Amino acid sequence: MKLYFNGIFFTLLLTTACLPKGAKYYAKTGLSLAERNDYEGAVAEYTKALEKKPDDPELYKLPGIARYELKDFRGASEDLNQSLVLKDG
């Protein structure tokens, strides 16, 4: 019986691990990395989120802030400006 439940658990684990991840997942992962001051990792995750949902102005704020923390002021400005363009558009 225990083997049966282990098999079910393993199958569920594999199934959820293989599900496609959405923008919200990557944004949350990025926020978690940013909280630990891993801004480069956060930008990478935010970029994945933007690939999933490129028309979301709120998502552009996140890499903008992380790039600012990395002193990439040009990149931060571009991201934050894109957020404004999409919001006003």
PyMOL commands that place a pseudoatom at each C-alpha (Angstrom):
pseudoatom trace, name=CA, resn=MET, resi=1, chain=A, elem=C, hetatm=0, pos=[0.000, 0.000, 0.000]
pseudoatom trace, name=CA, resn=LYS, resi=2, chain=A, elem=C, hetatm=0, pos=[2.841, 2.386, 0.870]
pseudoatom trace, name=CA, resn=LEU, resi=3, chain=A, elem=C, hetatm=0, pos=[4.460, 1.671, -2.494]
pseudoatom trace, name=CA, resn=TYR, resi=4, chain=A, elem=C, hetatm=0, pos=[1.175, 2.540, -4.205]
pseudoatom trace, name=CA, resn=PHE, resi=5, chain=A, elem=C, hetatm=0, pos=[1.007, 5.953, -2.510]
pseudoatom trace, name=CA, resn=ASN, resi=6, chain=A, elem=C, hetatm=0, pos=[4.663, 6.625, -3.265]
pseudoatom trace, name=CA, resn=GLY, resi=7, chain=A, elem=C, hetatm=0, pos=[3.916, 5.925, -6.928]
pseudoatom trace, name=CA, resn=ILE, resi=8, chain=A, elem=C, hetatm=0, pos=[0.981, 8.329, -6.924]
pseudoatom trace, name=CA, resn=PHE, resi=9, chain=A, elem=C, hetatm=0, pos=[3.029, 11.004, -5.168]
pseudoatom trace, name=CA, resn=PHE, resi=10, chain=A, elem=C, hetatm=0, pos=[5.888, 10.613, -7.649]
pseudoatom trace, name=CA, resn=THR, resi=11, chain=A, elem=C, hetatm=0, pos=[3.475, 10.820, -10.594]
pseudoatom trace, name=CA, resn=LEU, resi=12, chain=A, elem=C, hetatm=0, pos=[1.876, 13.997, -9.232]
pseudoatom trace, name=CA, resn=LEU, resi=13, chain=A, elem=C, hetatm=0, pos=[5.274, 15.512, -8.573]
pseudoatom trace, name=CA, resn=LEU, resi=14, chain=A, elem=C, hetatm=0, pos=[6.402, 14.823, -12.126]
pseudoatom trace, name=CA, resn=THR, resi=15, chain=A, elem=C, hetatm=0, pos=[3.161, 16.132, -13.573]
pseudoatom trace, name=CA, resn=THR, resi=16, chain=A, elem=C, hetatm=0, pos=[3.343, 19.453, -11.736]
pseudoatom trace, name=CA, resn=ALA, resi=17, chain=A, elem=C, hetatm=0, pos=[7.047, 19.852, -12.472]
pseudoatom trace, name=CA, resn=CYS, resi=18, chain=A, elem=C, hetatm=0, pos=[6.365, 19.460, -16.185]
pseudoatom trace, name=CA, resn=LEU, resi=19, chain=A, elem=C, hetatm=0, pos=[3.519, 21.984, -16.342]
pseudoatom trace, name=CA, resn=PRO, resi=20, chain=A, elem=C, hetatm=0, pos=[4.362, 25.114, -18.303]
pseudoatom trace, name=CA, resn=LYS, resi=21, chain=A, elem=C, hetatm=0, pos=[5.175, 28.021, -16.056]
pseudoatom trace, name=CA, resn=GLY, resi=22, chain=A, elem=C, hetatm=0, pos=[3.449, 31.348, -16.578]
pseudoatom trace, name=CA, resn=ALA, resi=23, chain=A, elem=C, hetatm=0, pos=[4.414, 34.972, -16.164]
pseudoatom trace, name=CA, resn=LYS, resi=24, chain=A, elem=C, hetatm=0, pos=[3.206, 35.030, -12.559]
pseudoatom trace, name=CA, resn=TYR, resi=25, chain=A, elem=C, hetatm=0, pos=[5.537, 32.166, -11.621]
pseudoatom trace, name=CA, resn=TYR, resi=26, chain=A, elem=C, hetatm=0, pos=[8.590, 33.891, -13.115]
pseudoatom trace, name=CA, resn=ALA, resi=27, chain=A, elem=C, hetatm=0, pos=[7.664, 37.254, -11.585]
pseudoatom trace, name=CA, resn=LYS, resi=28, chain=A, elem=C, hetatm=0, pos=[7.351, 35.677, -8.127]
pseudoatom trace, name=CA, resn=THR, resi=29, chain=A, elem=C, hetatm=0, pos=[10.660, 33.885, -8.564]
pseudoatom trace, name=CA, resn=GLY, resi=30, chain=A, elem=C, hetatm=0, pos=[12.260, 37.170, -9.611]
pseudoatom trace, name=CA, resn=LEU, resi=31, chain=A, elem=C, hetatm=0, pos=[10.845, 38.937, -6.572]
pseudoatom trace, name=CA, resn=SER, resi=32, chain=A, elem=C, hetatm=0, pos=[12.234, 36.214, -4.335]
pseudoatom trace, name=CA, resn=LEU, resi=33, chain=A, elem=C, hetatm=0, pos=[15.677, 36.629, -5.884]
pseudoatom trace, name=CA, resn=ALA, resi=34, chain=A, elem=C, hetatm=0, pos=[15.512, 40.415, -5.607]
pseudoatom trace, name=CA, resn=GLU, resi=35, chain=A, elem=C, hetatm=0, pos=[14.674, 40.124, -1.911]
pseudoatom trace, name=CA, resn=ARG, resi=36, chain=A, elem=C, hetatm=0, pos=[17.992, 38.288, -1.545]
pseudoatom trace, name=CA, resn=ASN, resi=37, chain=A, elem=C, hetatm=0, pos=[19.791, 41.026, -3.525]
pseudoatom trace, name=CA, resn=ASP, resi=38, chain=A, elem=C, hetatm=0, pos=[20.305, 38.702, -6.518]
pseudoatom trace, name=CA, resn=TYR, resi=39, chain=A, elem=C, hetatm=0, pos=[19.277, 41.364, -9.007]
pseudoatom trace, name=CA, resn=GLU, resi=40, chain=A, elem=C, hetatm=0, pos=[20.903, 39.689, -12.004]
pseudoatom trace, name=CA, resn=GLY, resi=41, chain=A, elem=C, hetatm=0, pos=[18.948, 36.512, -11.319]
pseudoatom trace, name=CA, resn=ALA, resi=42, chain=A, elem=C, hetatm=0, pos=[15.821, 38.589, -10.787]
pseudoatom trace, name=CA, resn=VAL, resi=43, chain=A, elem=C, hetatm=0, pos=[16.233, 40.305, -14.163]
pseudoatom trace, name=CA, resn=ALA, resi=44, chain=A, elem=C, hetatm=0, pos=[16.600, 36.893, -15.818]
pseudoatom trace, name=CA, resn=GLU, resi=45, chain=A, elem=C, hetatm=0, pos=[13.338, 35.702, -14.243]
pseudoatom trace, name=CA, resn=TYR, resi=46, chain=A, elem=C, hetatm=0, pos=[11.529, 38.936, -15.076]
pseudoatom trace, name=CA, resn=THR, resi=47, chain=A, elem=C, hetatm=0, pos=[12.676, 38.551, -18.682]
pseudoatom trace, name=CA, resn=LYS, resi=48, chain=A, elem=C, hetatm=0, pos=[11.076, 35.106, -18.769]
pseudoatom trace, name=CA, resn=ALA, resi=49, chain=A, elem=C, hetatm=0, pos=[7.871, 36.612, -17.357]
pseudoatom trace, name=CA, resn=LEU, resi=50, chain=A, elem=C, hetatm=0, pos=[7.885, 39.270, -20.073]
pseudoatom trace, name=CA, resn=GLU, resi=51, chain=A, elem=C, hetatm=0, pos=[8.326, 36.607, -22.745]
pseudoatom trace, name=CA, resn=LYS, resi=52, chain=A, elem=C, hetatm=0, pos=[5.075, 35.073, -21.502]
pseudoatom trace, name=CA, resn=LYS, resi=53, chain=A, elem=C, hetatm=0, pos=[3.188, 38.355, -21.144]
pseudoatom trace, name=CA, resn=PRO, resi=54, chain=A, elem=C, hetatm=0, pos=[4.933, 41.143, -23.100]
pseudoatom trace, name=CA, resn=ASP, resi=55, chain=A, elem=C, hetatm=0, pos=[1.985, 43.552, -22.976]
pseudoatom trace, name=CA, resn=ASP, resi=56, chain=A, elem=C, hetatm=0, pos=[1.780, 43.823, -19.174]
pseudoatom trace, name=CA, resn=PRO, resi=57, chain=A, elem=C, hetatm=0, pos=[2.992, 47.267, -18.050]
pseudoatom trace, name=CA, resn=GLU, resi=58, chain=A, elem=C, hetatm=0, pos=[3.290, 46.159, -14.424]
pseudoatom trace, name=CA, resn=LEU, resi=59, chain=A, elem=C, hetatm=0, pos=[5.823, 43.473, -15.344]
pseudoatom trace, name=CA, resn=TYR, resi=60, chain=A, elem=C, hetatm=0, pos=[8.167, 46.055, -16.903]
pseudoatom trace, name=CA, resn=LYS, resi=61, chain=A, elem=C, hetatm=0, pos=[8.497, 47.848, -13.572]
pseudoatom trace, name=CA, resn=LEU, resi=62, chain=A, elem=C, hetatm=0, pos=[10.120, 44.829, -11.941]
pseudoatom trace, name=CA, resn=PRO, resi=63, chain=A, elem=C, hetatm=0, pos=[13.204, 44.533, -14.156]
pseudoatom trace, name=CA, resn=GLY, resi=64, chain=A, elem=C, hetatm=0, pos=[13.410, 48.325, -14.203]
pseudoatom trace, name=CA, resn=ILE, resi=65, chain=A, elem=C, hetatm=0, pos=[13.825, 48.410, -10.447]
pseudoatom trace, name=CA, resn=ALA, resi=66, chain=A, elem=C, hetatm=0, pos=[16.282, 45.492, -10.458]
pseudoatom trace, name=CA, resn=ARG, resi=67, chain=A, elem=C, hetatm=0, pos=[18.362, 47.121, -13.208]
pseudoatom trace, name=CA, resn=TYR, resi=68, chain=A, elem=C, hetatm=0, pos=[18.401, 50.339, -11.172]
pseudoatom trace, name=CA, resn=GLU, resi=69, chain=A, elem=C, hetatm=0, pos=[19.808, 48.392, -8.228]
pseudoatom trace, name=CA, resn=LEU, resi=70, chain=A, elem=C, hetatm=0, pos=[22.487, 47.017, -10.582]
pseudoatom trace, name=CA, resn=LYS, resi=71, chain=A, elem=C, hetatm=0, pos=[23.293, 50.617, -11.578]
pseudoatom trace, name=CA, resn=ASP, resi=72, chain=A, elem=C, hetatm=0, pos=[22.151, 49.852, -15.136]
pseudoatom trace, name=CA, resn=PHE, resi=73, chain=A, elem=C, hetatm=0, pos=[20.386, 53.176, -15.372]
pseudoatom trace, name=CA, resn=ARG, resi=74, chain=A, elem=C, hetatm=0, pos=[19.858, 53.043, -19.130]
pseudoatom trace, name=CA, resn=GLY, resi=75, chain=A, elem=C, hetatm=0, pos=[18.241, 49.589, -18.906]
pseudoatom trace, name=CA, resn=ALA, resi=76, chain=A, elem=C, hetatm=0, pos=[16.158, 50.697, -15.926]
pseudoatom trace, name=CA, resn=SER, resi=77, chain=A, elem=C, hetatm=0, pos=[14.989, 53.763, -17.823]
pseudoatom trace, name=CA, resn=GLU, resi=78, chain=A, elem=C, hetatm=0, pos=[14.045, 51.690, -20.875]
pseudoatom trace, name=CA, resn=ASP, resi=79, chain=A, elem=C, hetatm=0, pos=[12.028, 49.202, -18.807]
pseudoatom trace, name=CA, resn=LEU, resi=80, chain=A, elem=C, hetatm=0, pos=[10.251, 51.874, -16.802]
pseudoatom trace, name=CA, resn=ASN, resi=81, chain=A, elem=C, hetatm=0, pos=[9.501, 53.912, -19.932]
pseudoatom trace, name=CA, resn=GLN, resi=82, chain=A, elem=C, hetatm=0, pos=[8.058, 50.815, -21.615]
pseudoatom trace, name=CA, resn=SER, resi=83, chain=A, elem=C, hetatm=0, pos=[5.829, 50.342, -18.596]
pseudoatom trace, name=CA, resn=LEU, resi=84, chain=A, elem=C, hetatm=0, pos=[4.509, 53.878, -19.038]
pseudoatom trace, name=CA, resn=VAL, resi=85, chain=A, elem=C, hetatm=0, pos=[4.038, 53.471, -22.793]
pseudoatom trace, name=CA, resn=LEU, resi=86, chain=A, elem=C, hetatm=0, pos=[2.007, 50.302, -22.332]
pseudoatom trace, name=CA, resn=LYS, resi=87, chain=A, elem=C, hetatm=0, pos=[-0.001, 51.797, -19.483]
pseudoatom trace, name=CA, resn=ASP, resi=88, chain=A, elem=C, hetatm=0, pos=[-0.890, 54.915, -21.446]
pseudoatom trace, name=CA, resn=GLY, resi=89, chain=A, elem=C, hetatm=0, pos=[-1.347, 53.067, -24.748]
for i in range(1, 89): cmd.bond("trace and resi %d" % i, "trace and resi %d" % (i + 1))
show_as sticks, trace
zoom trace
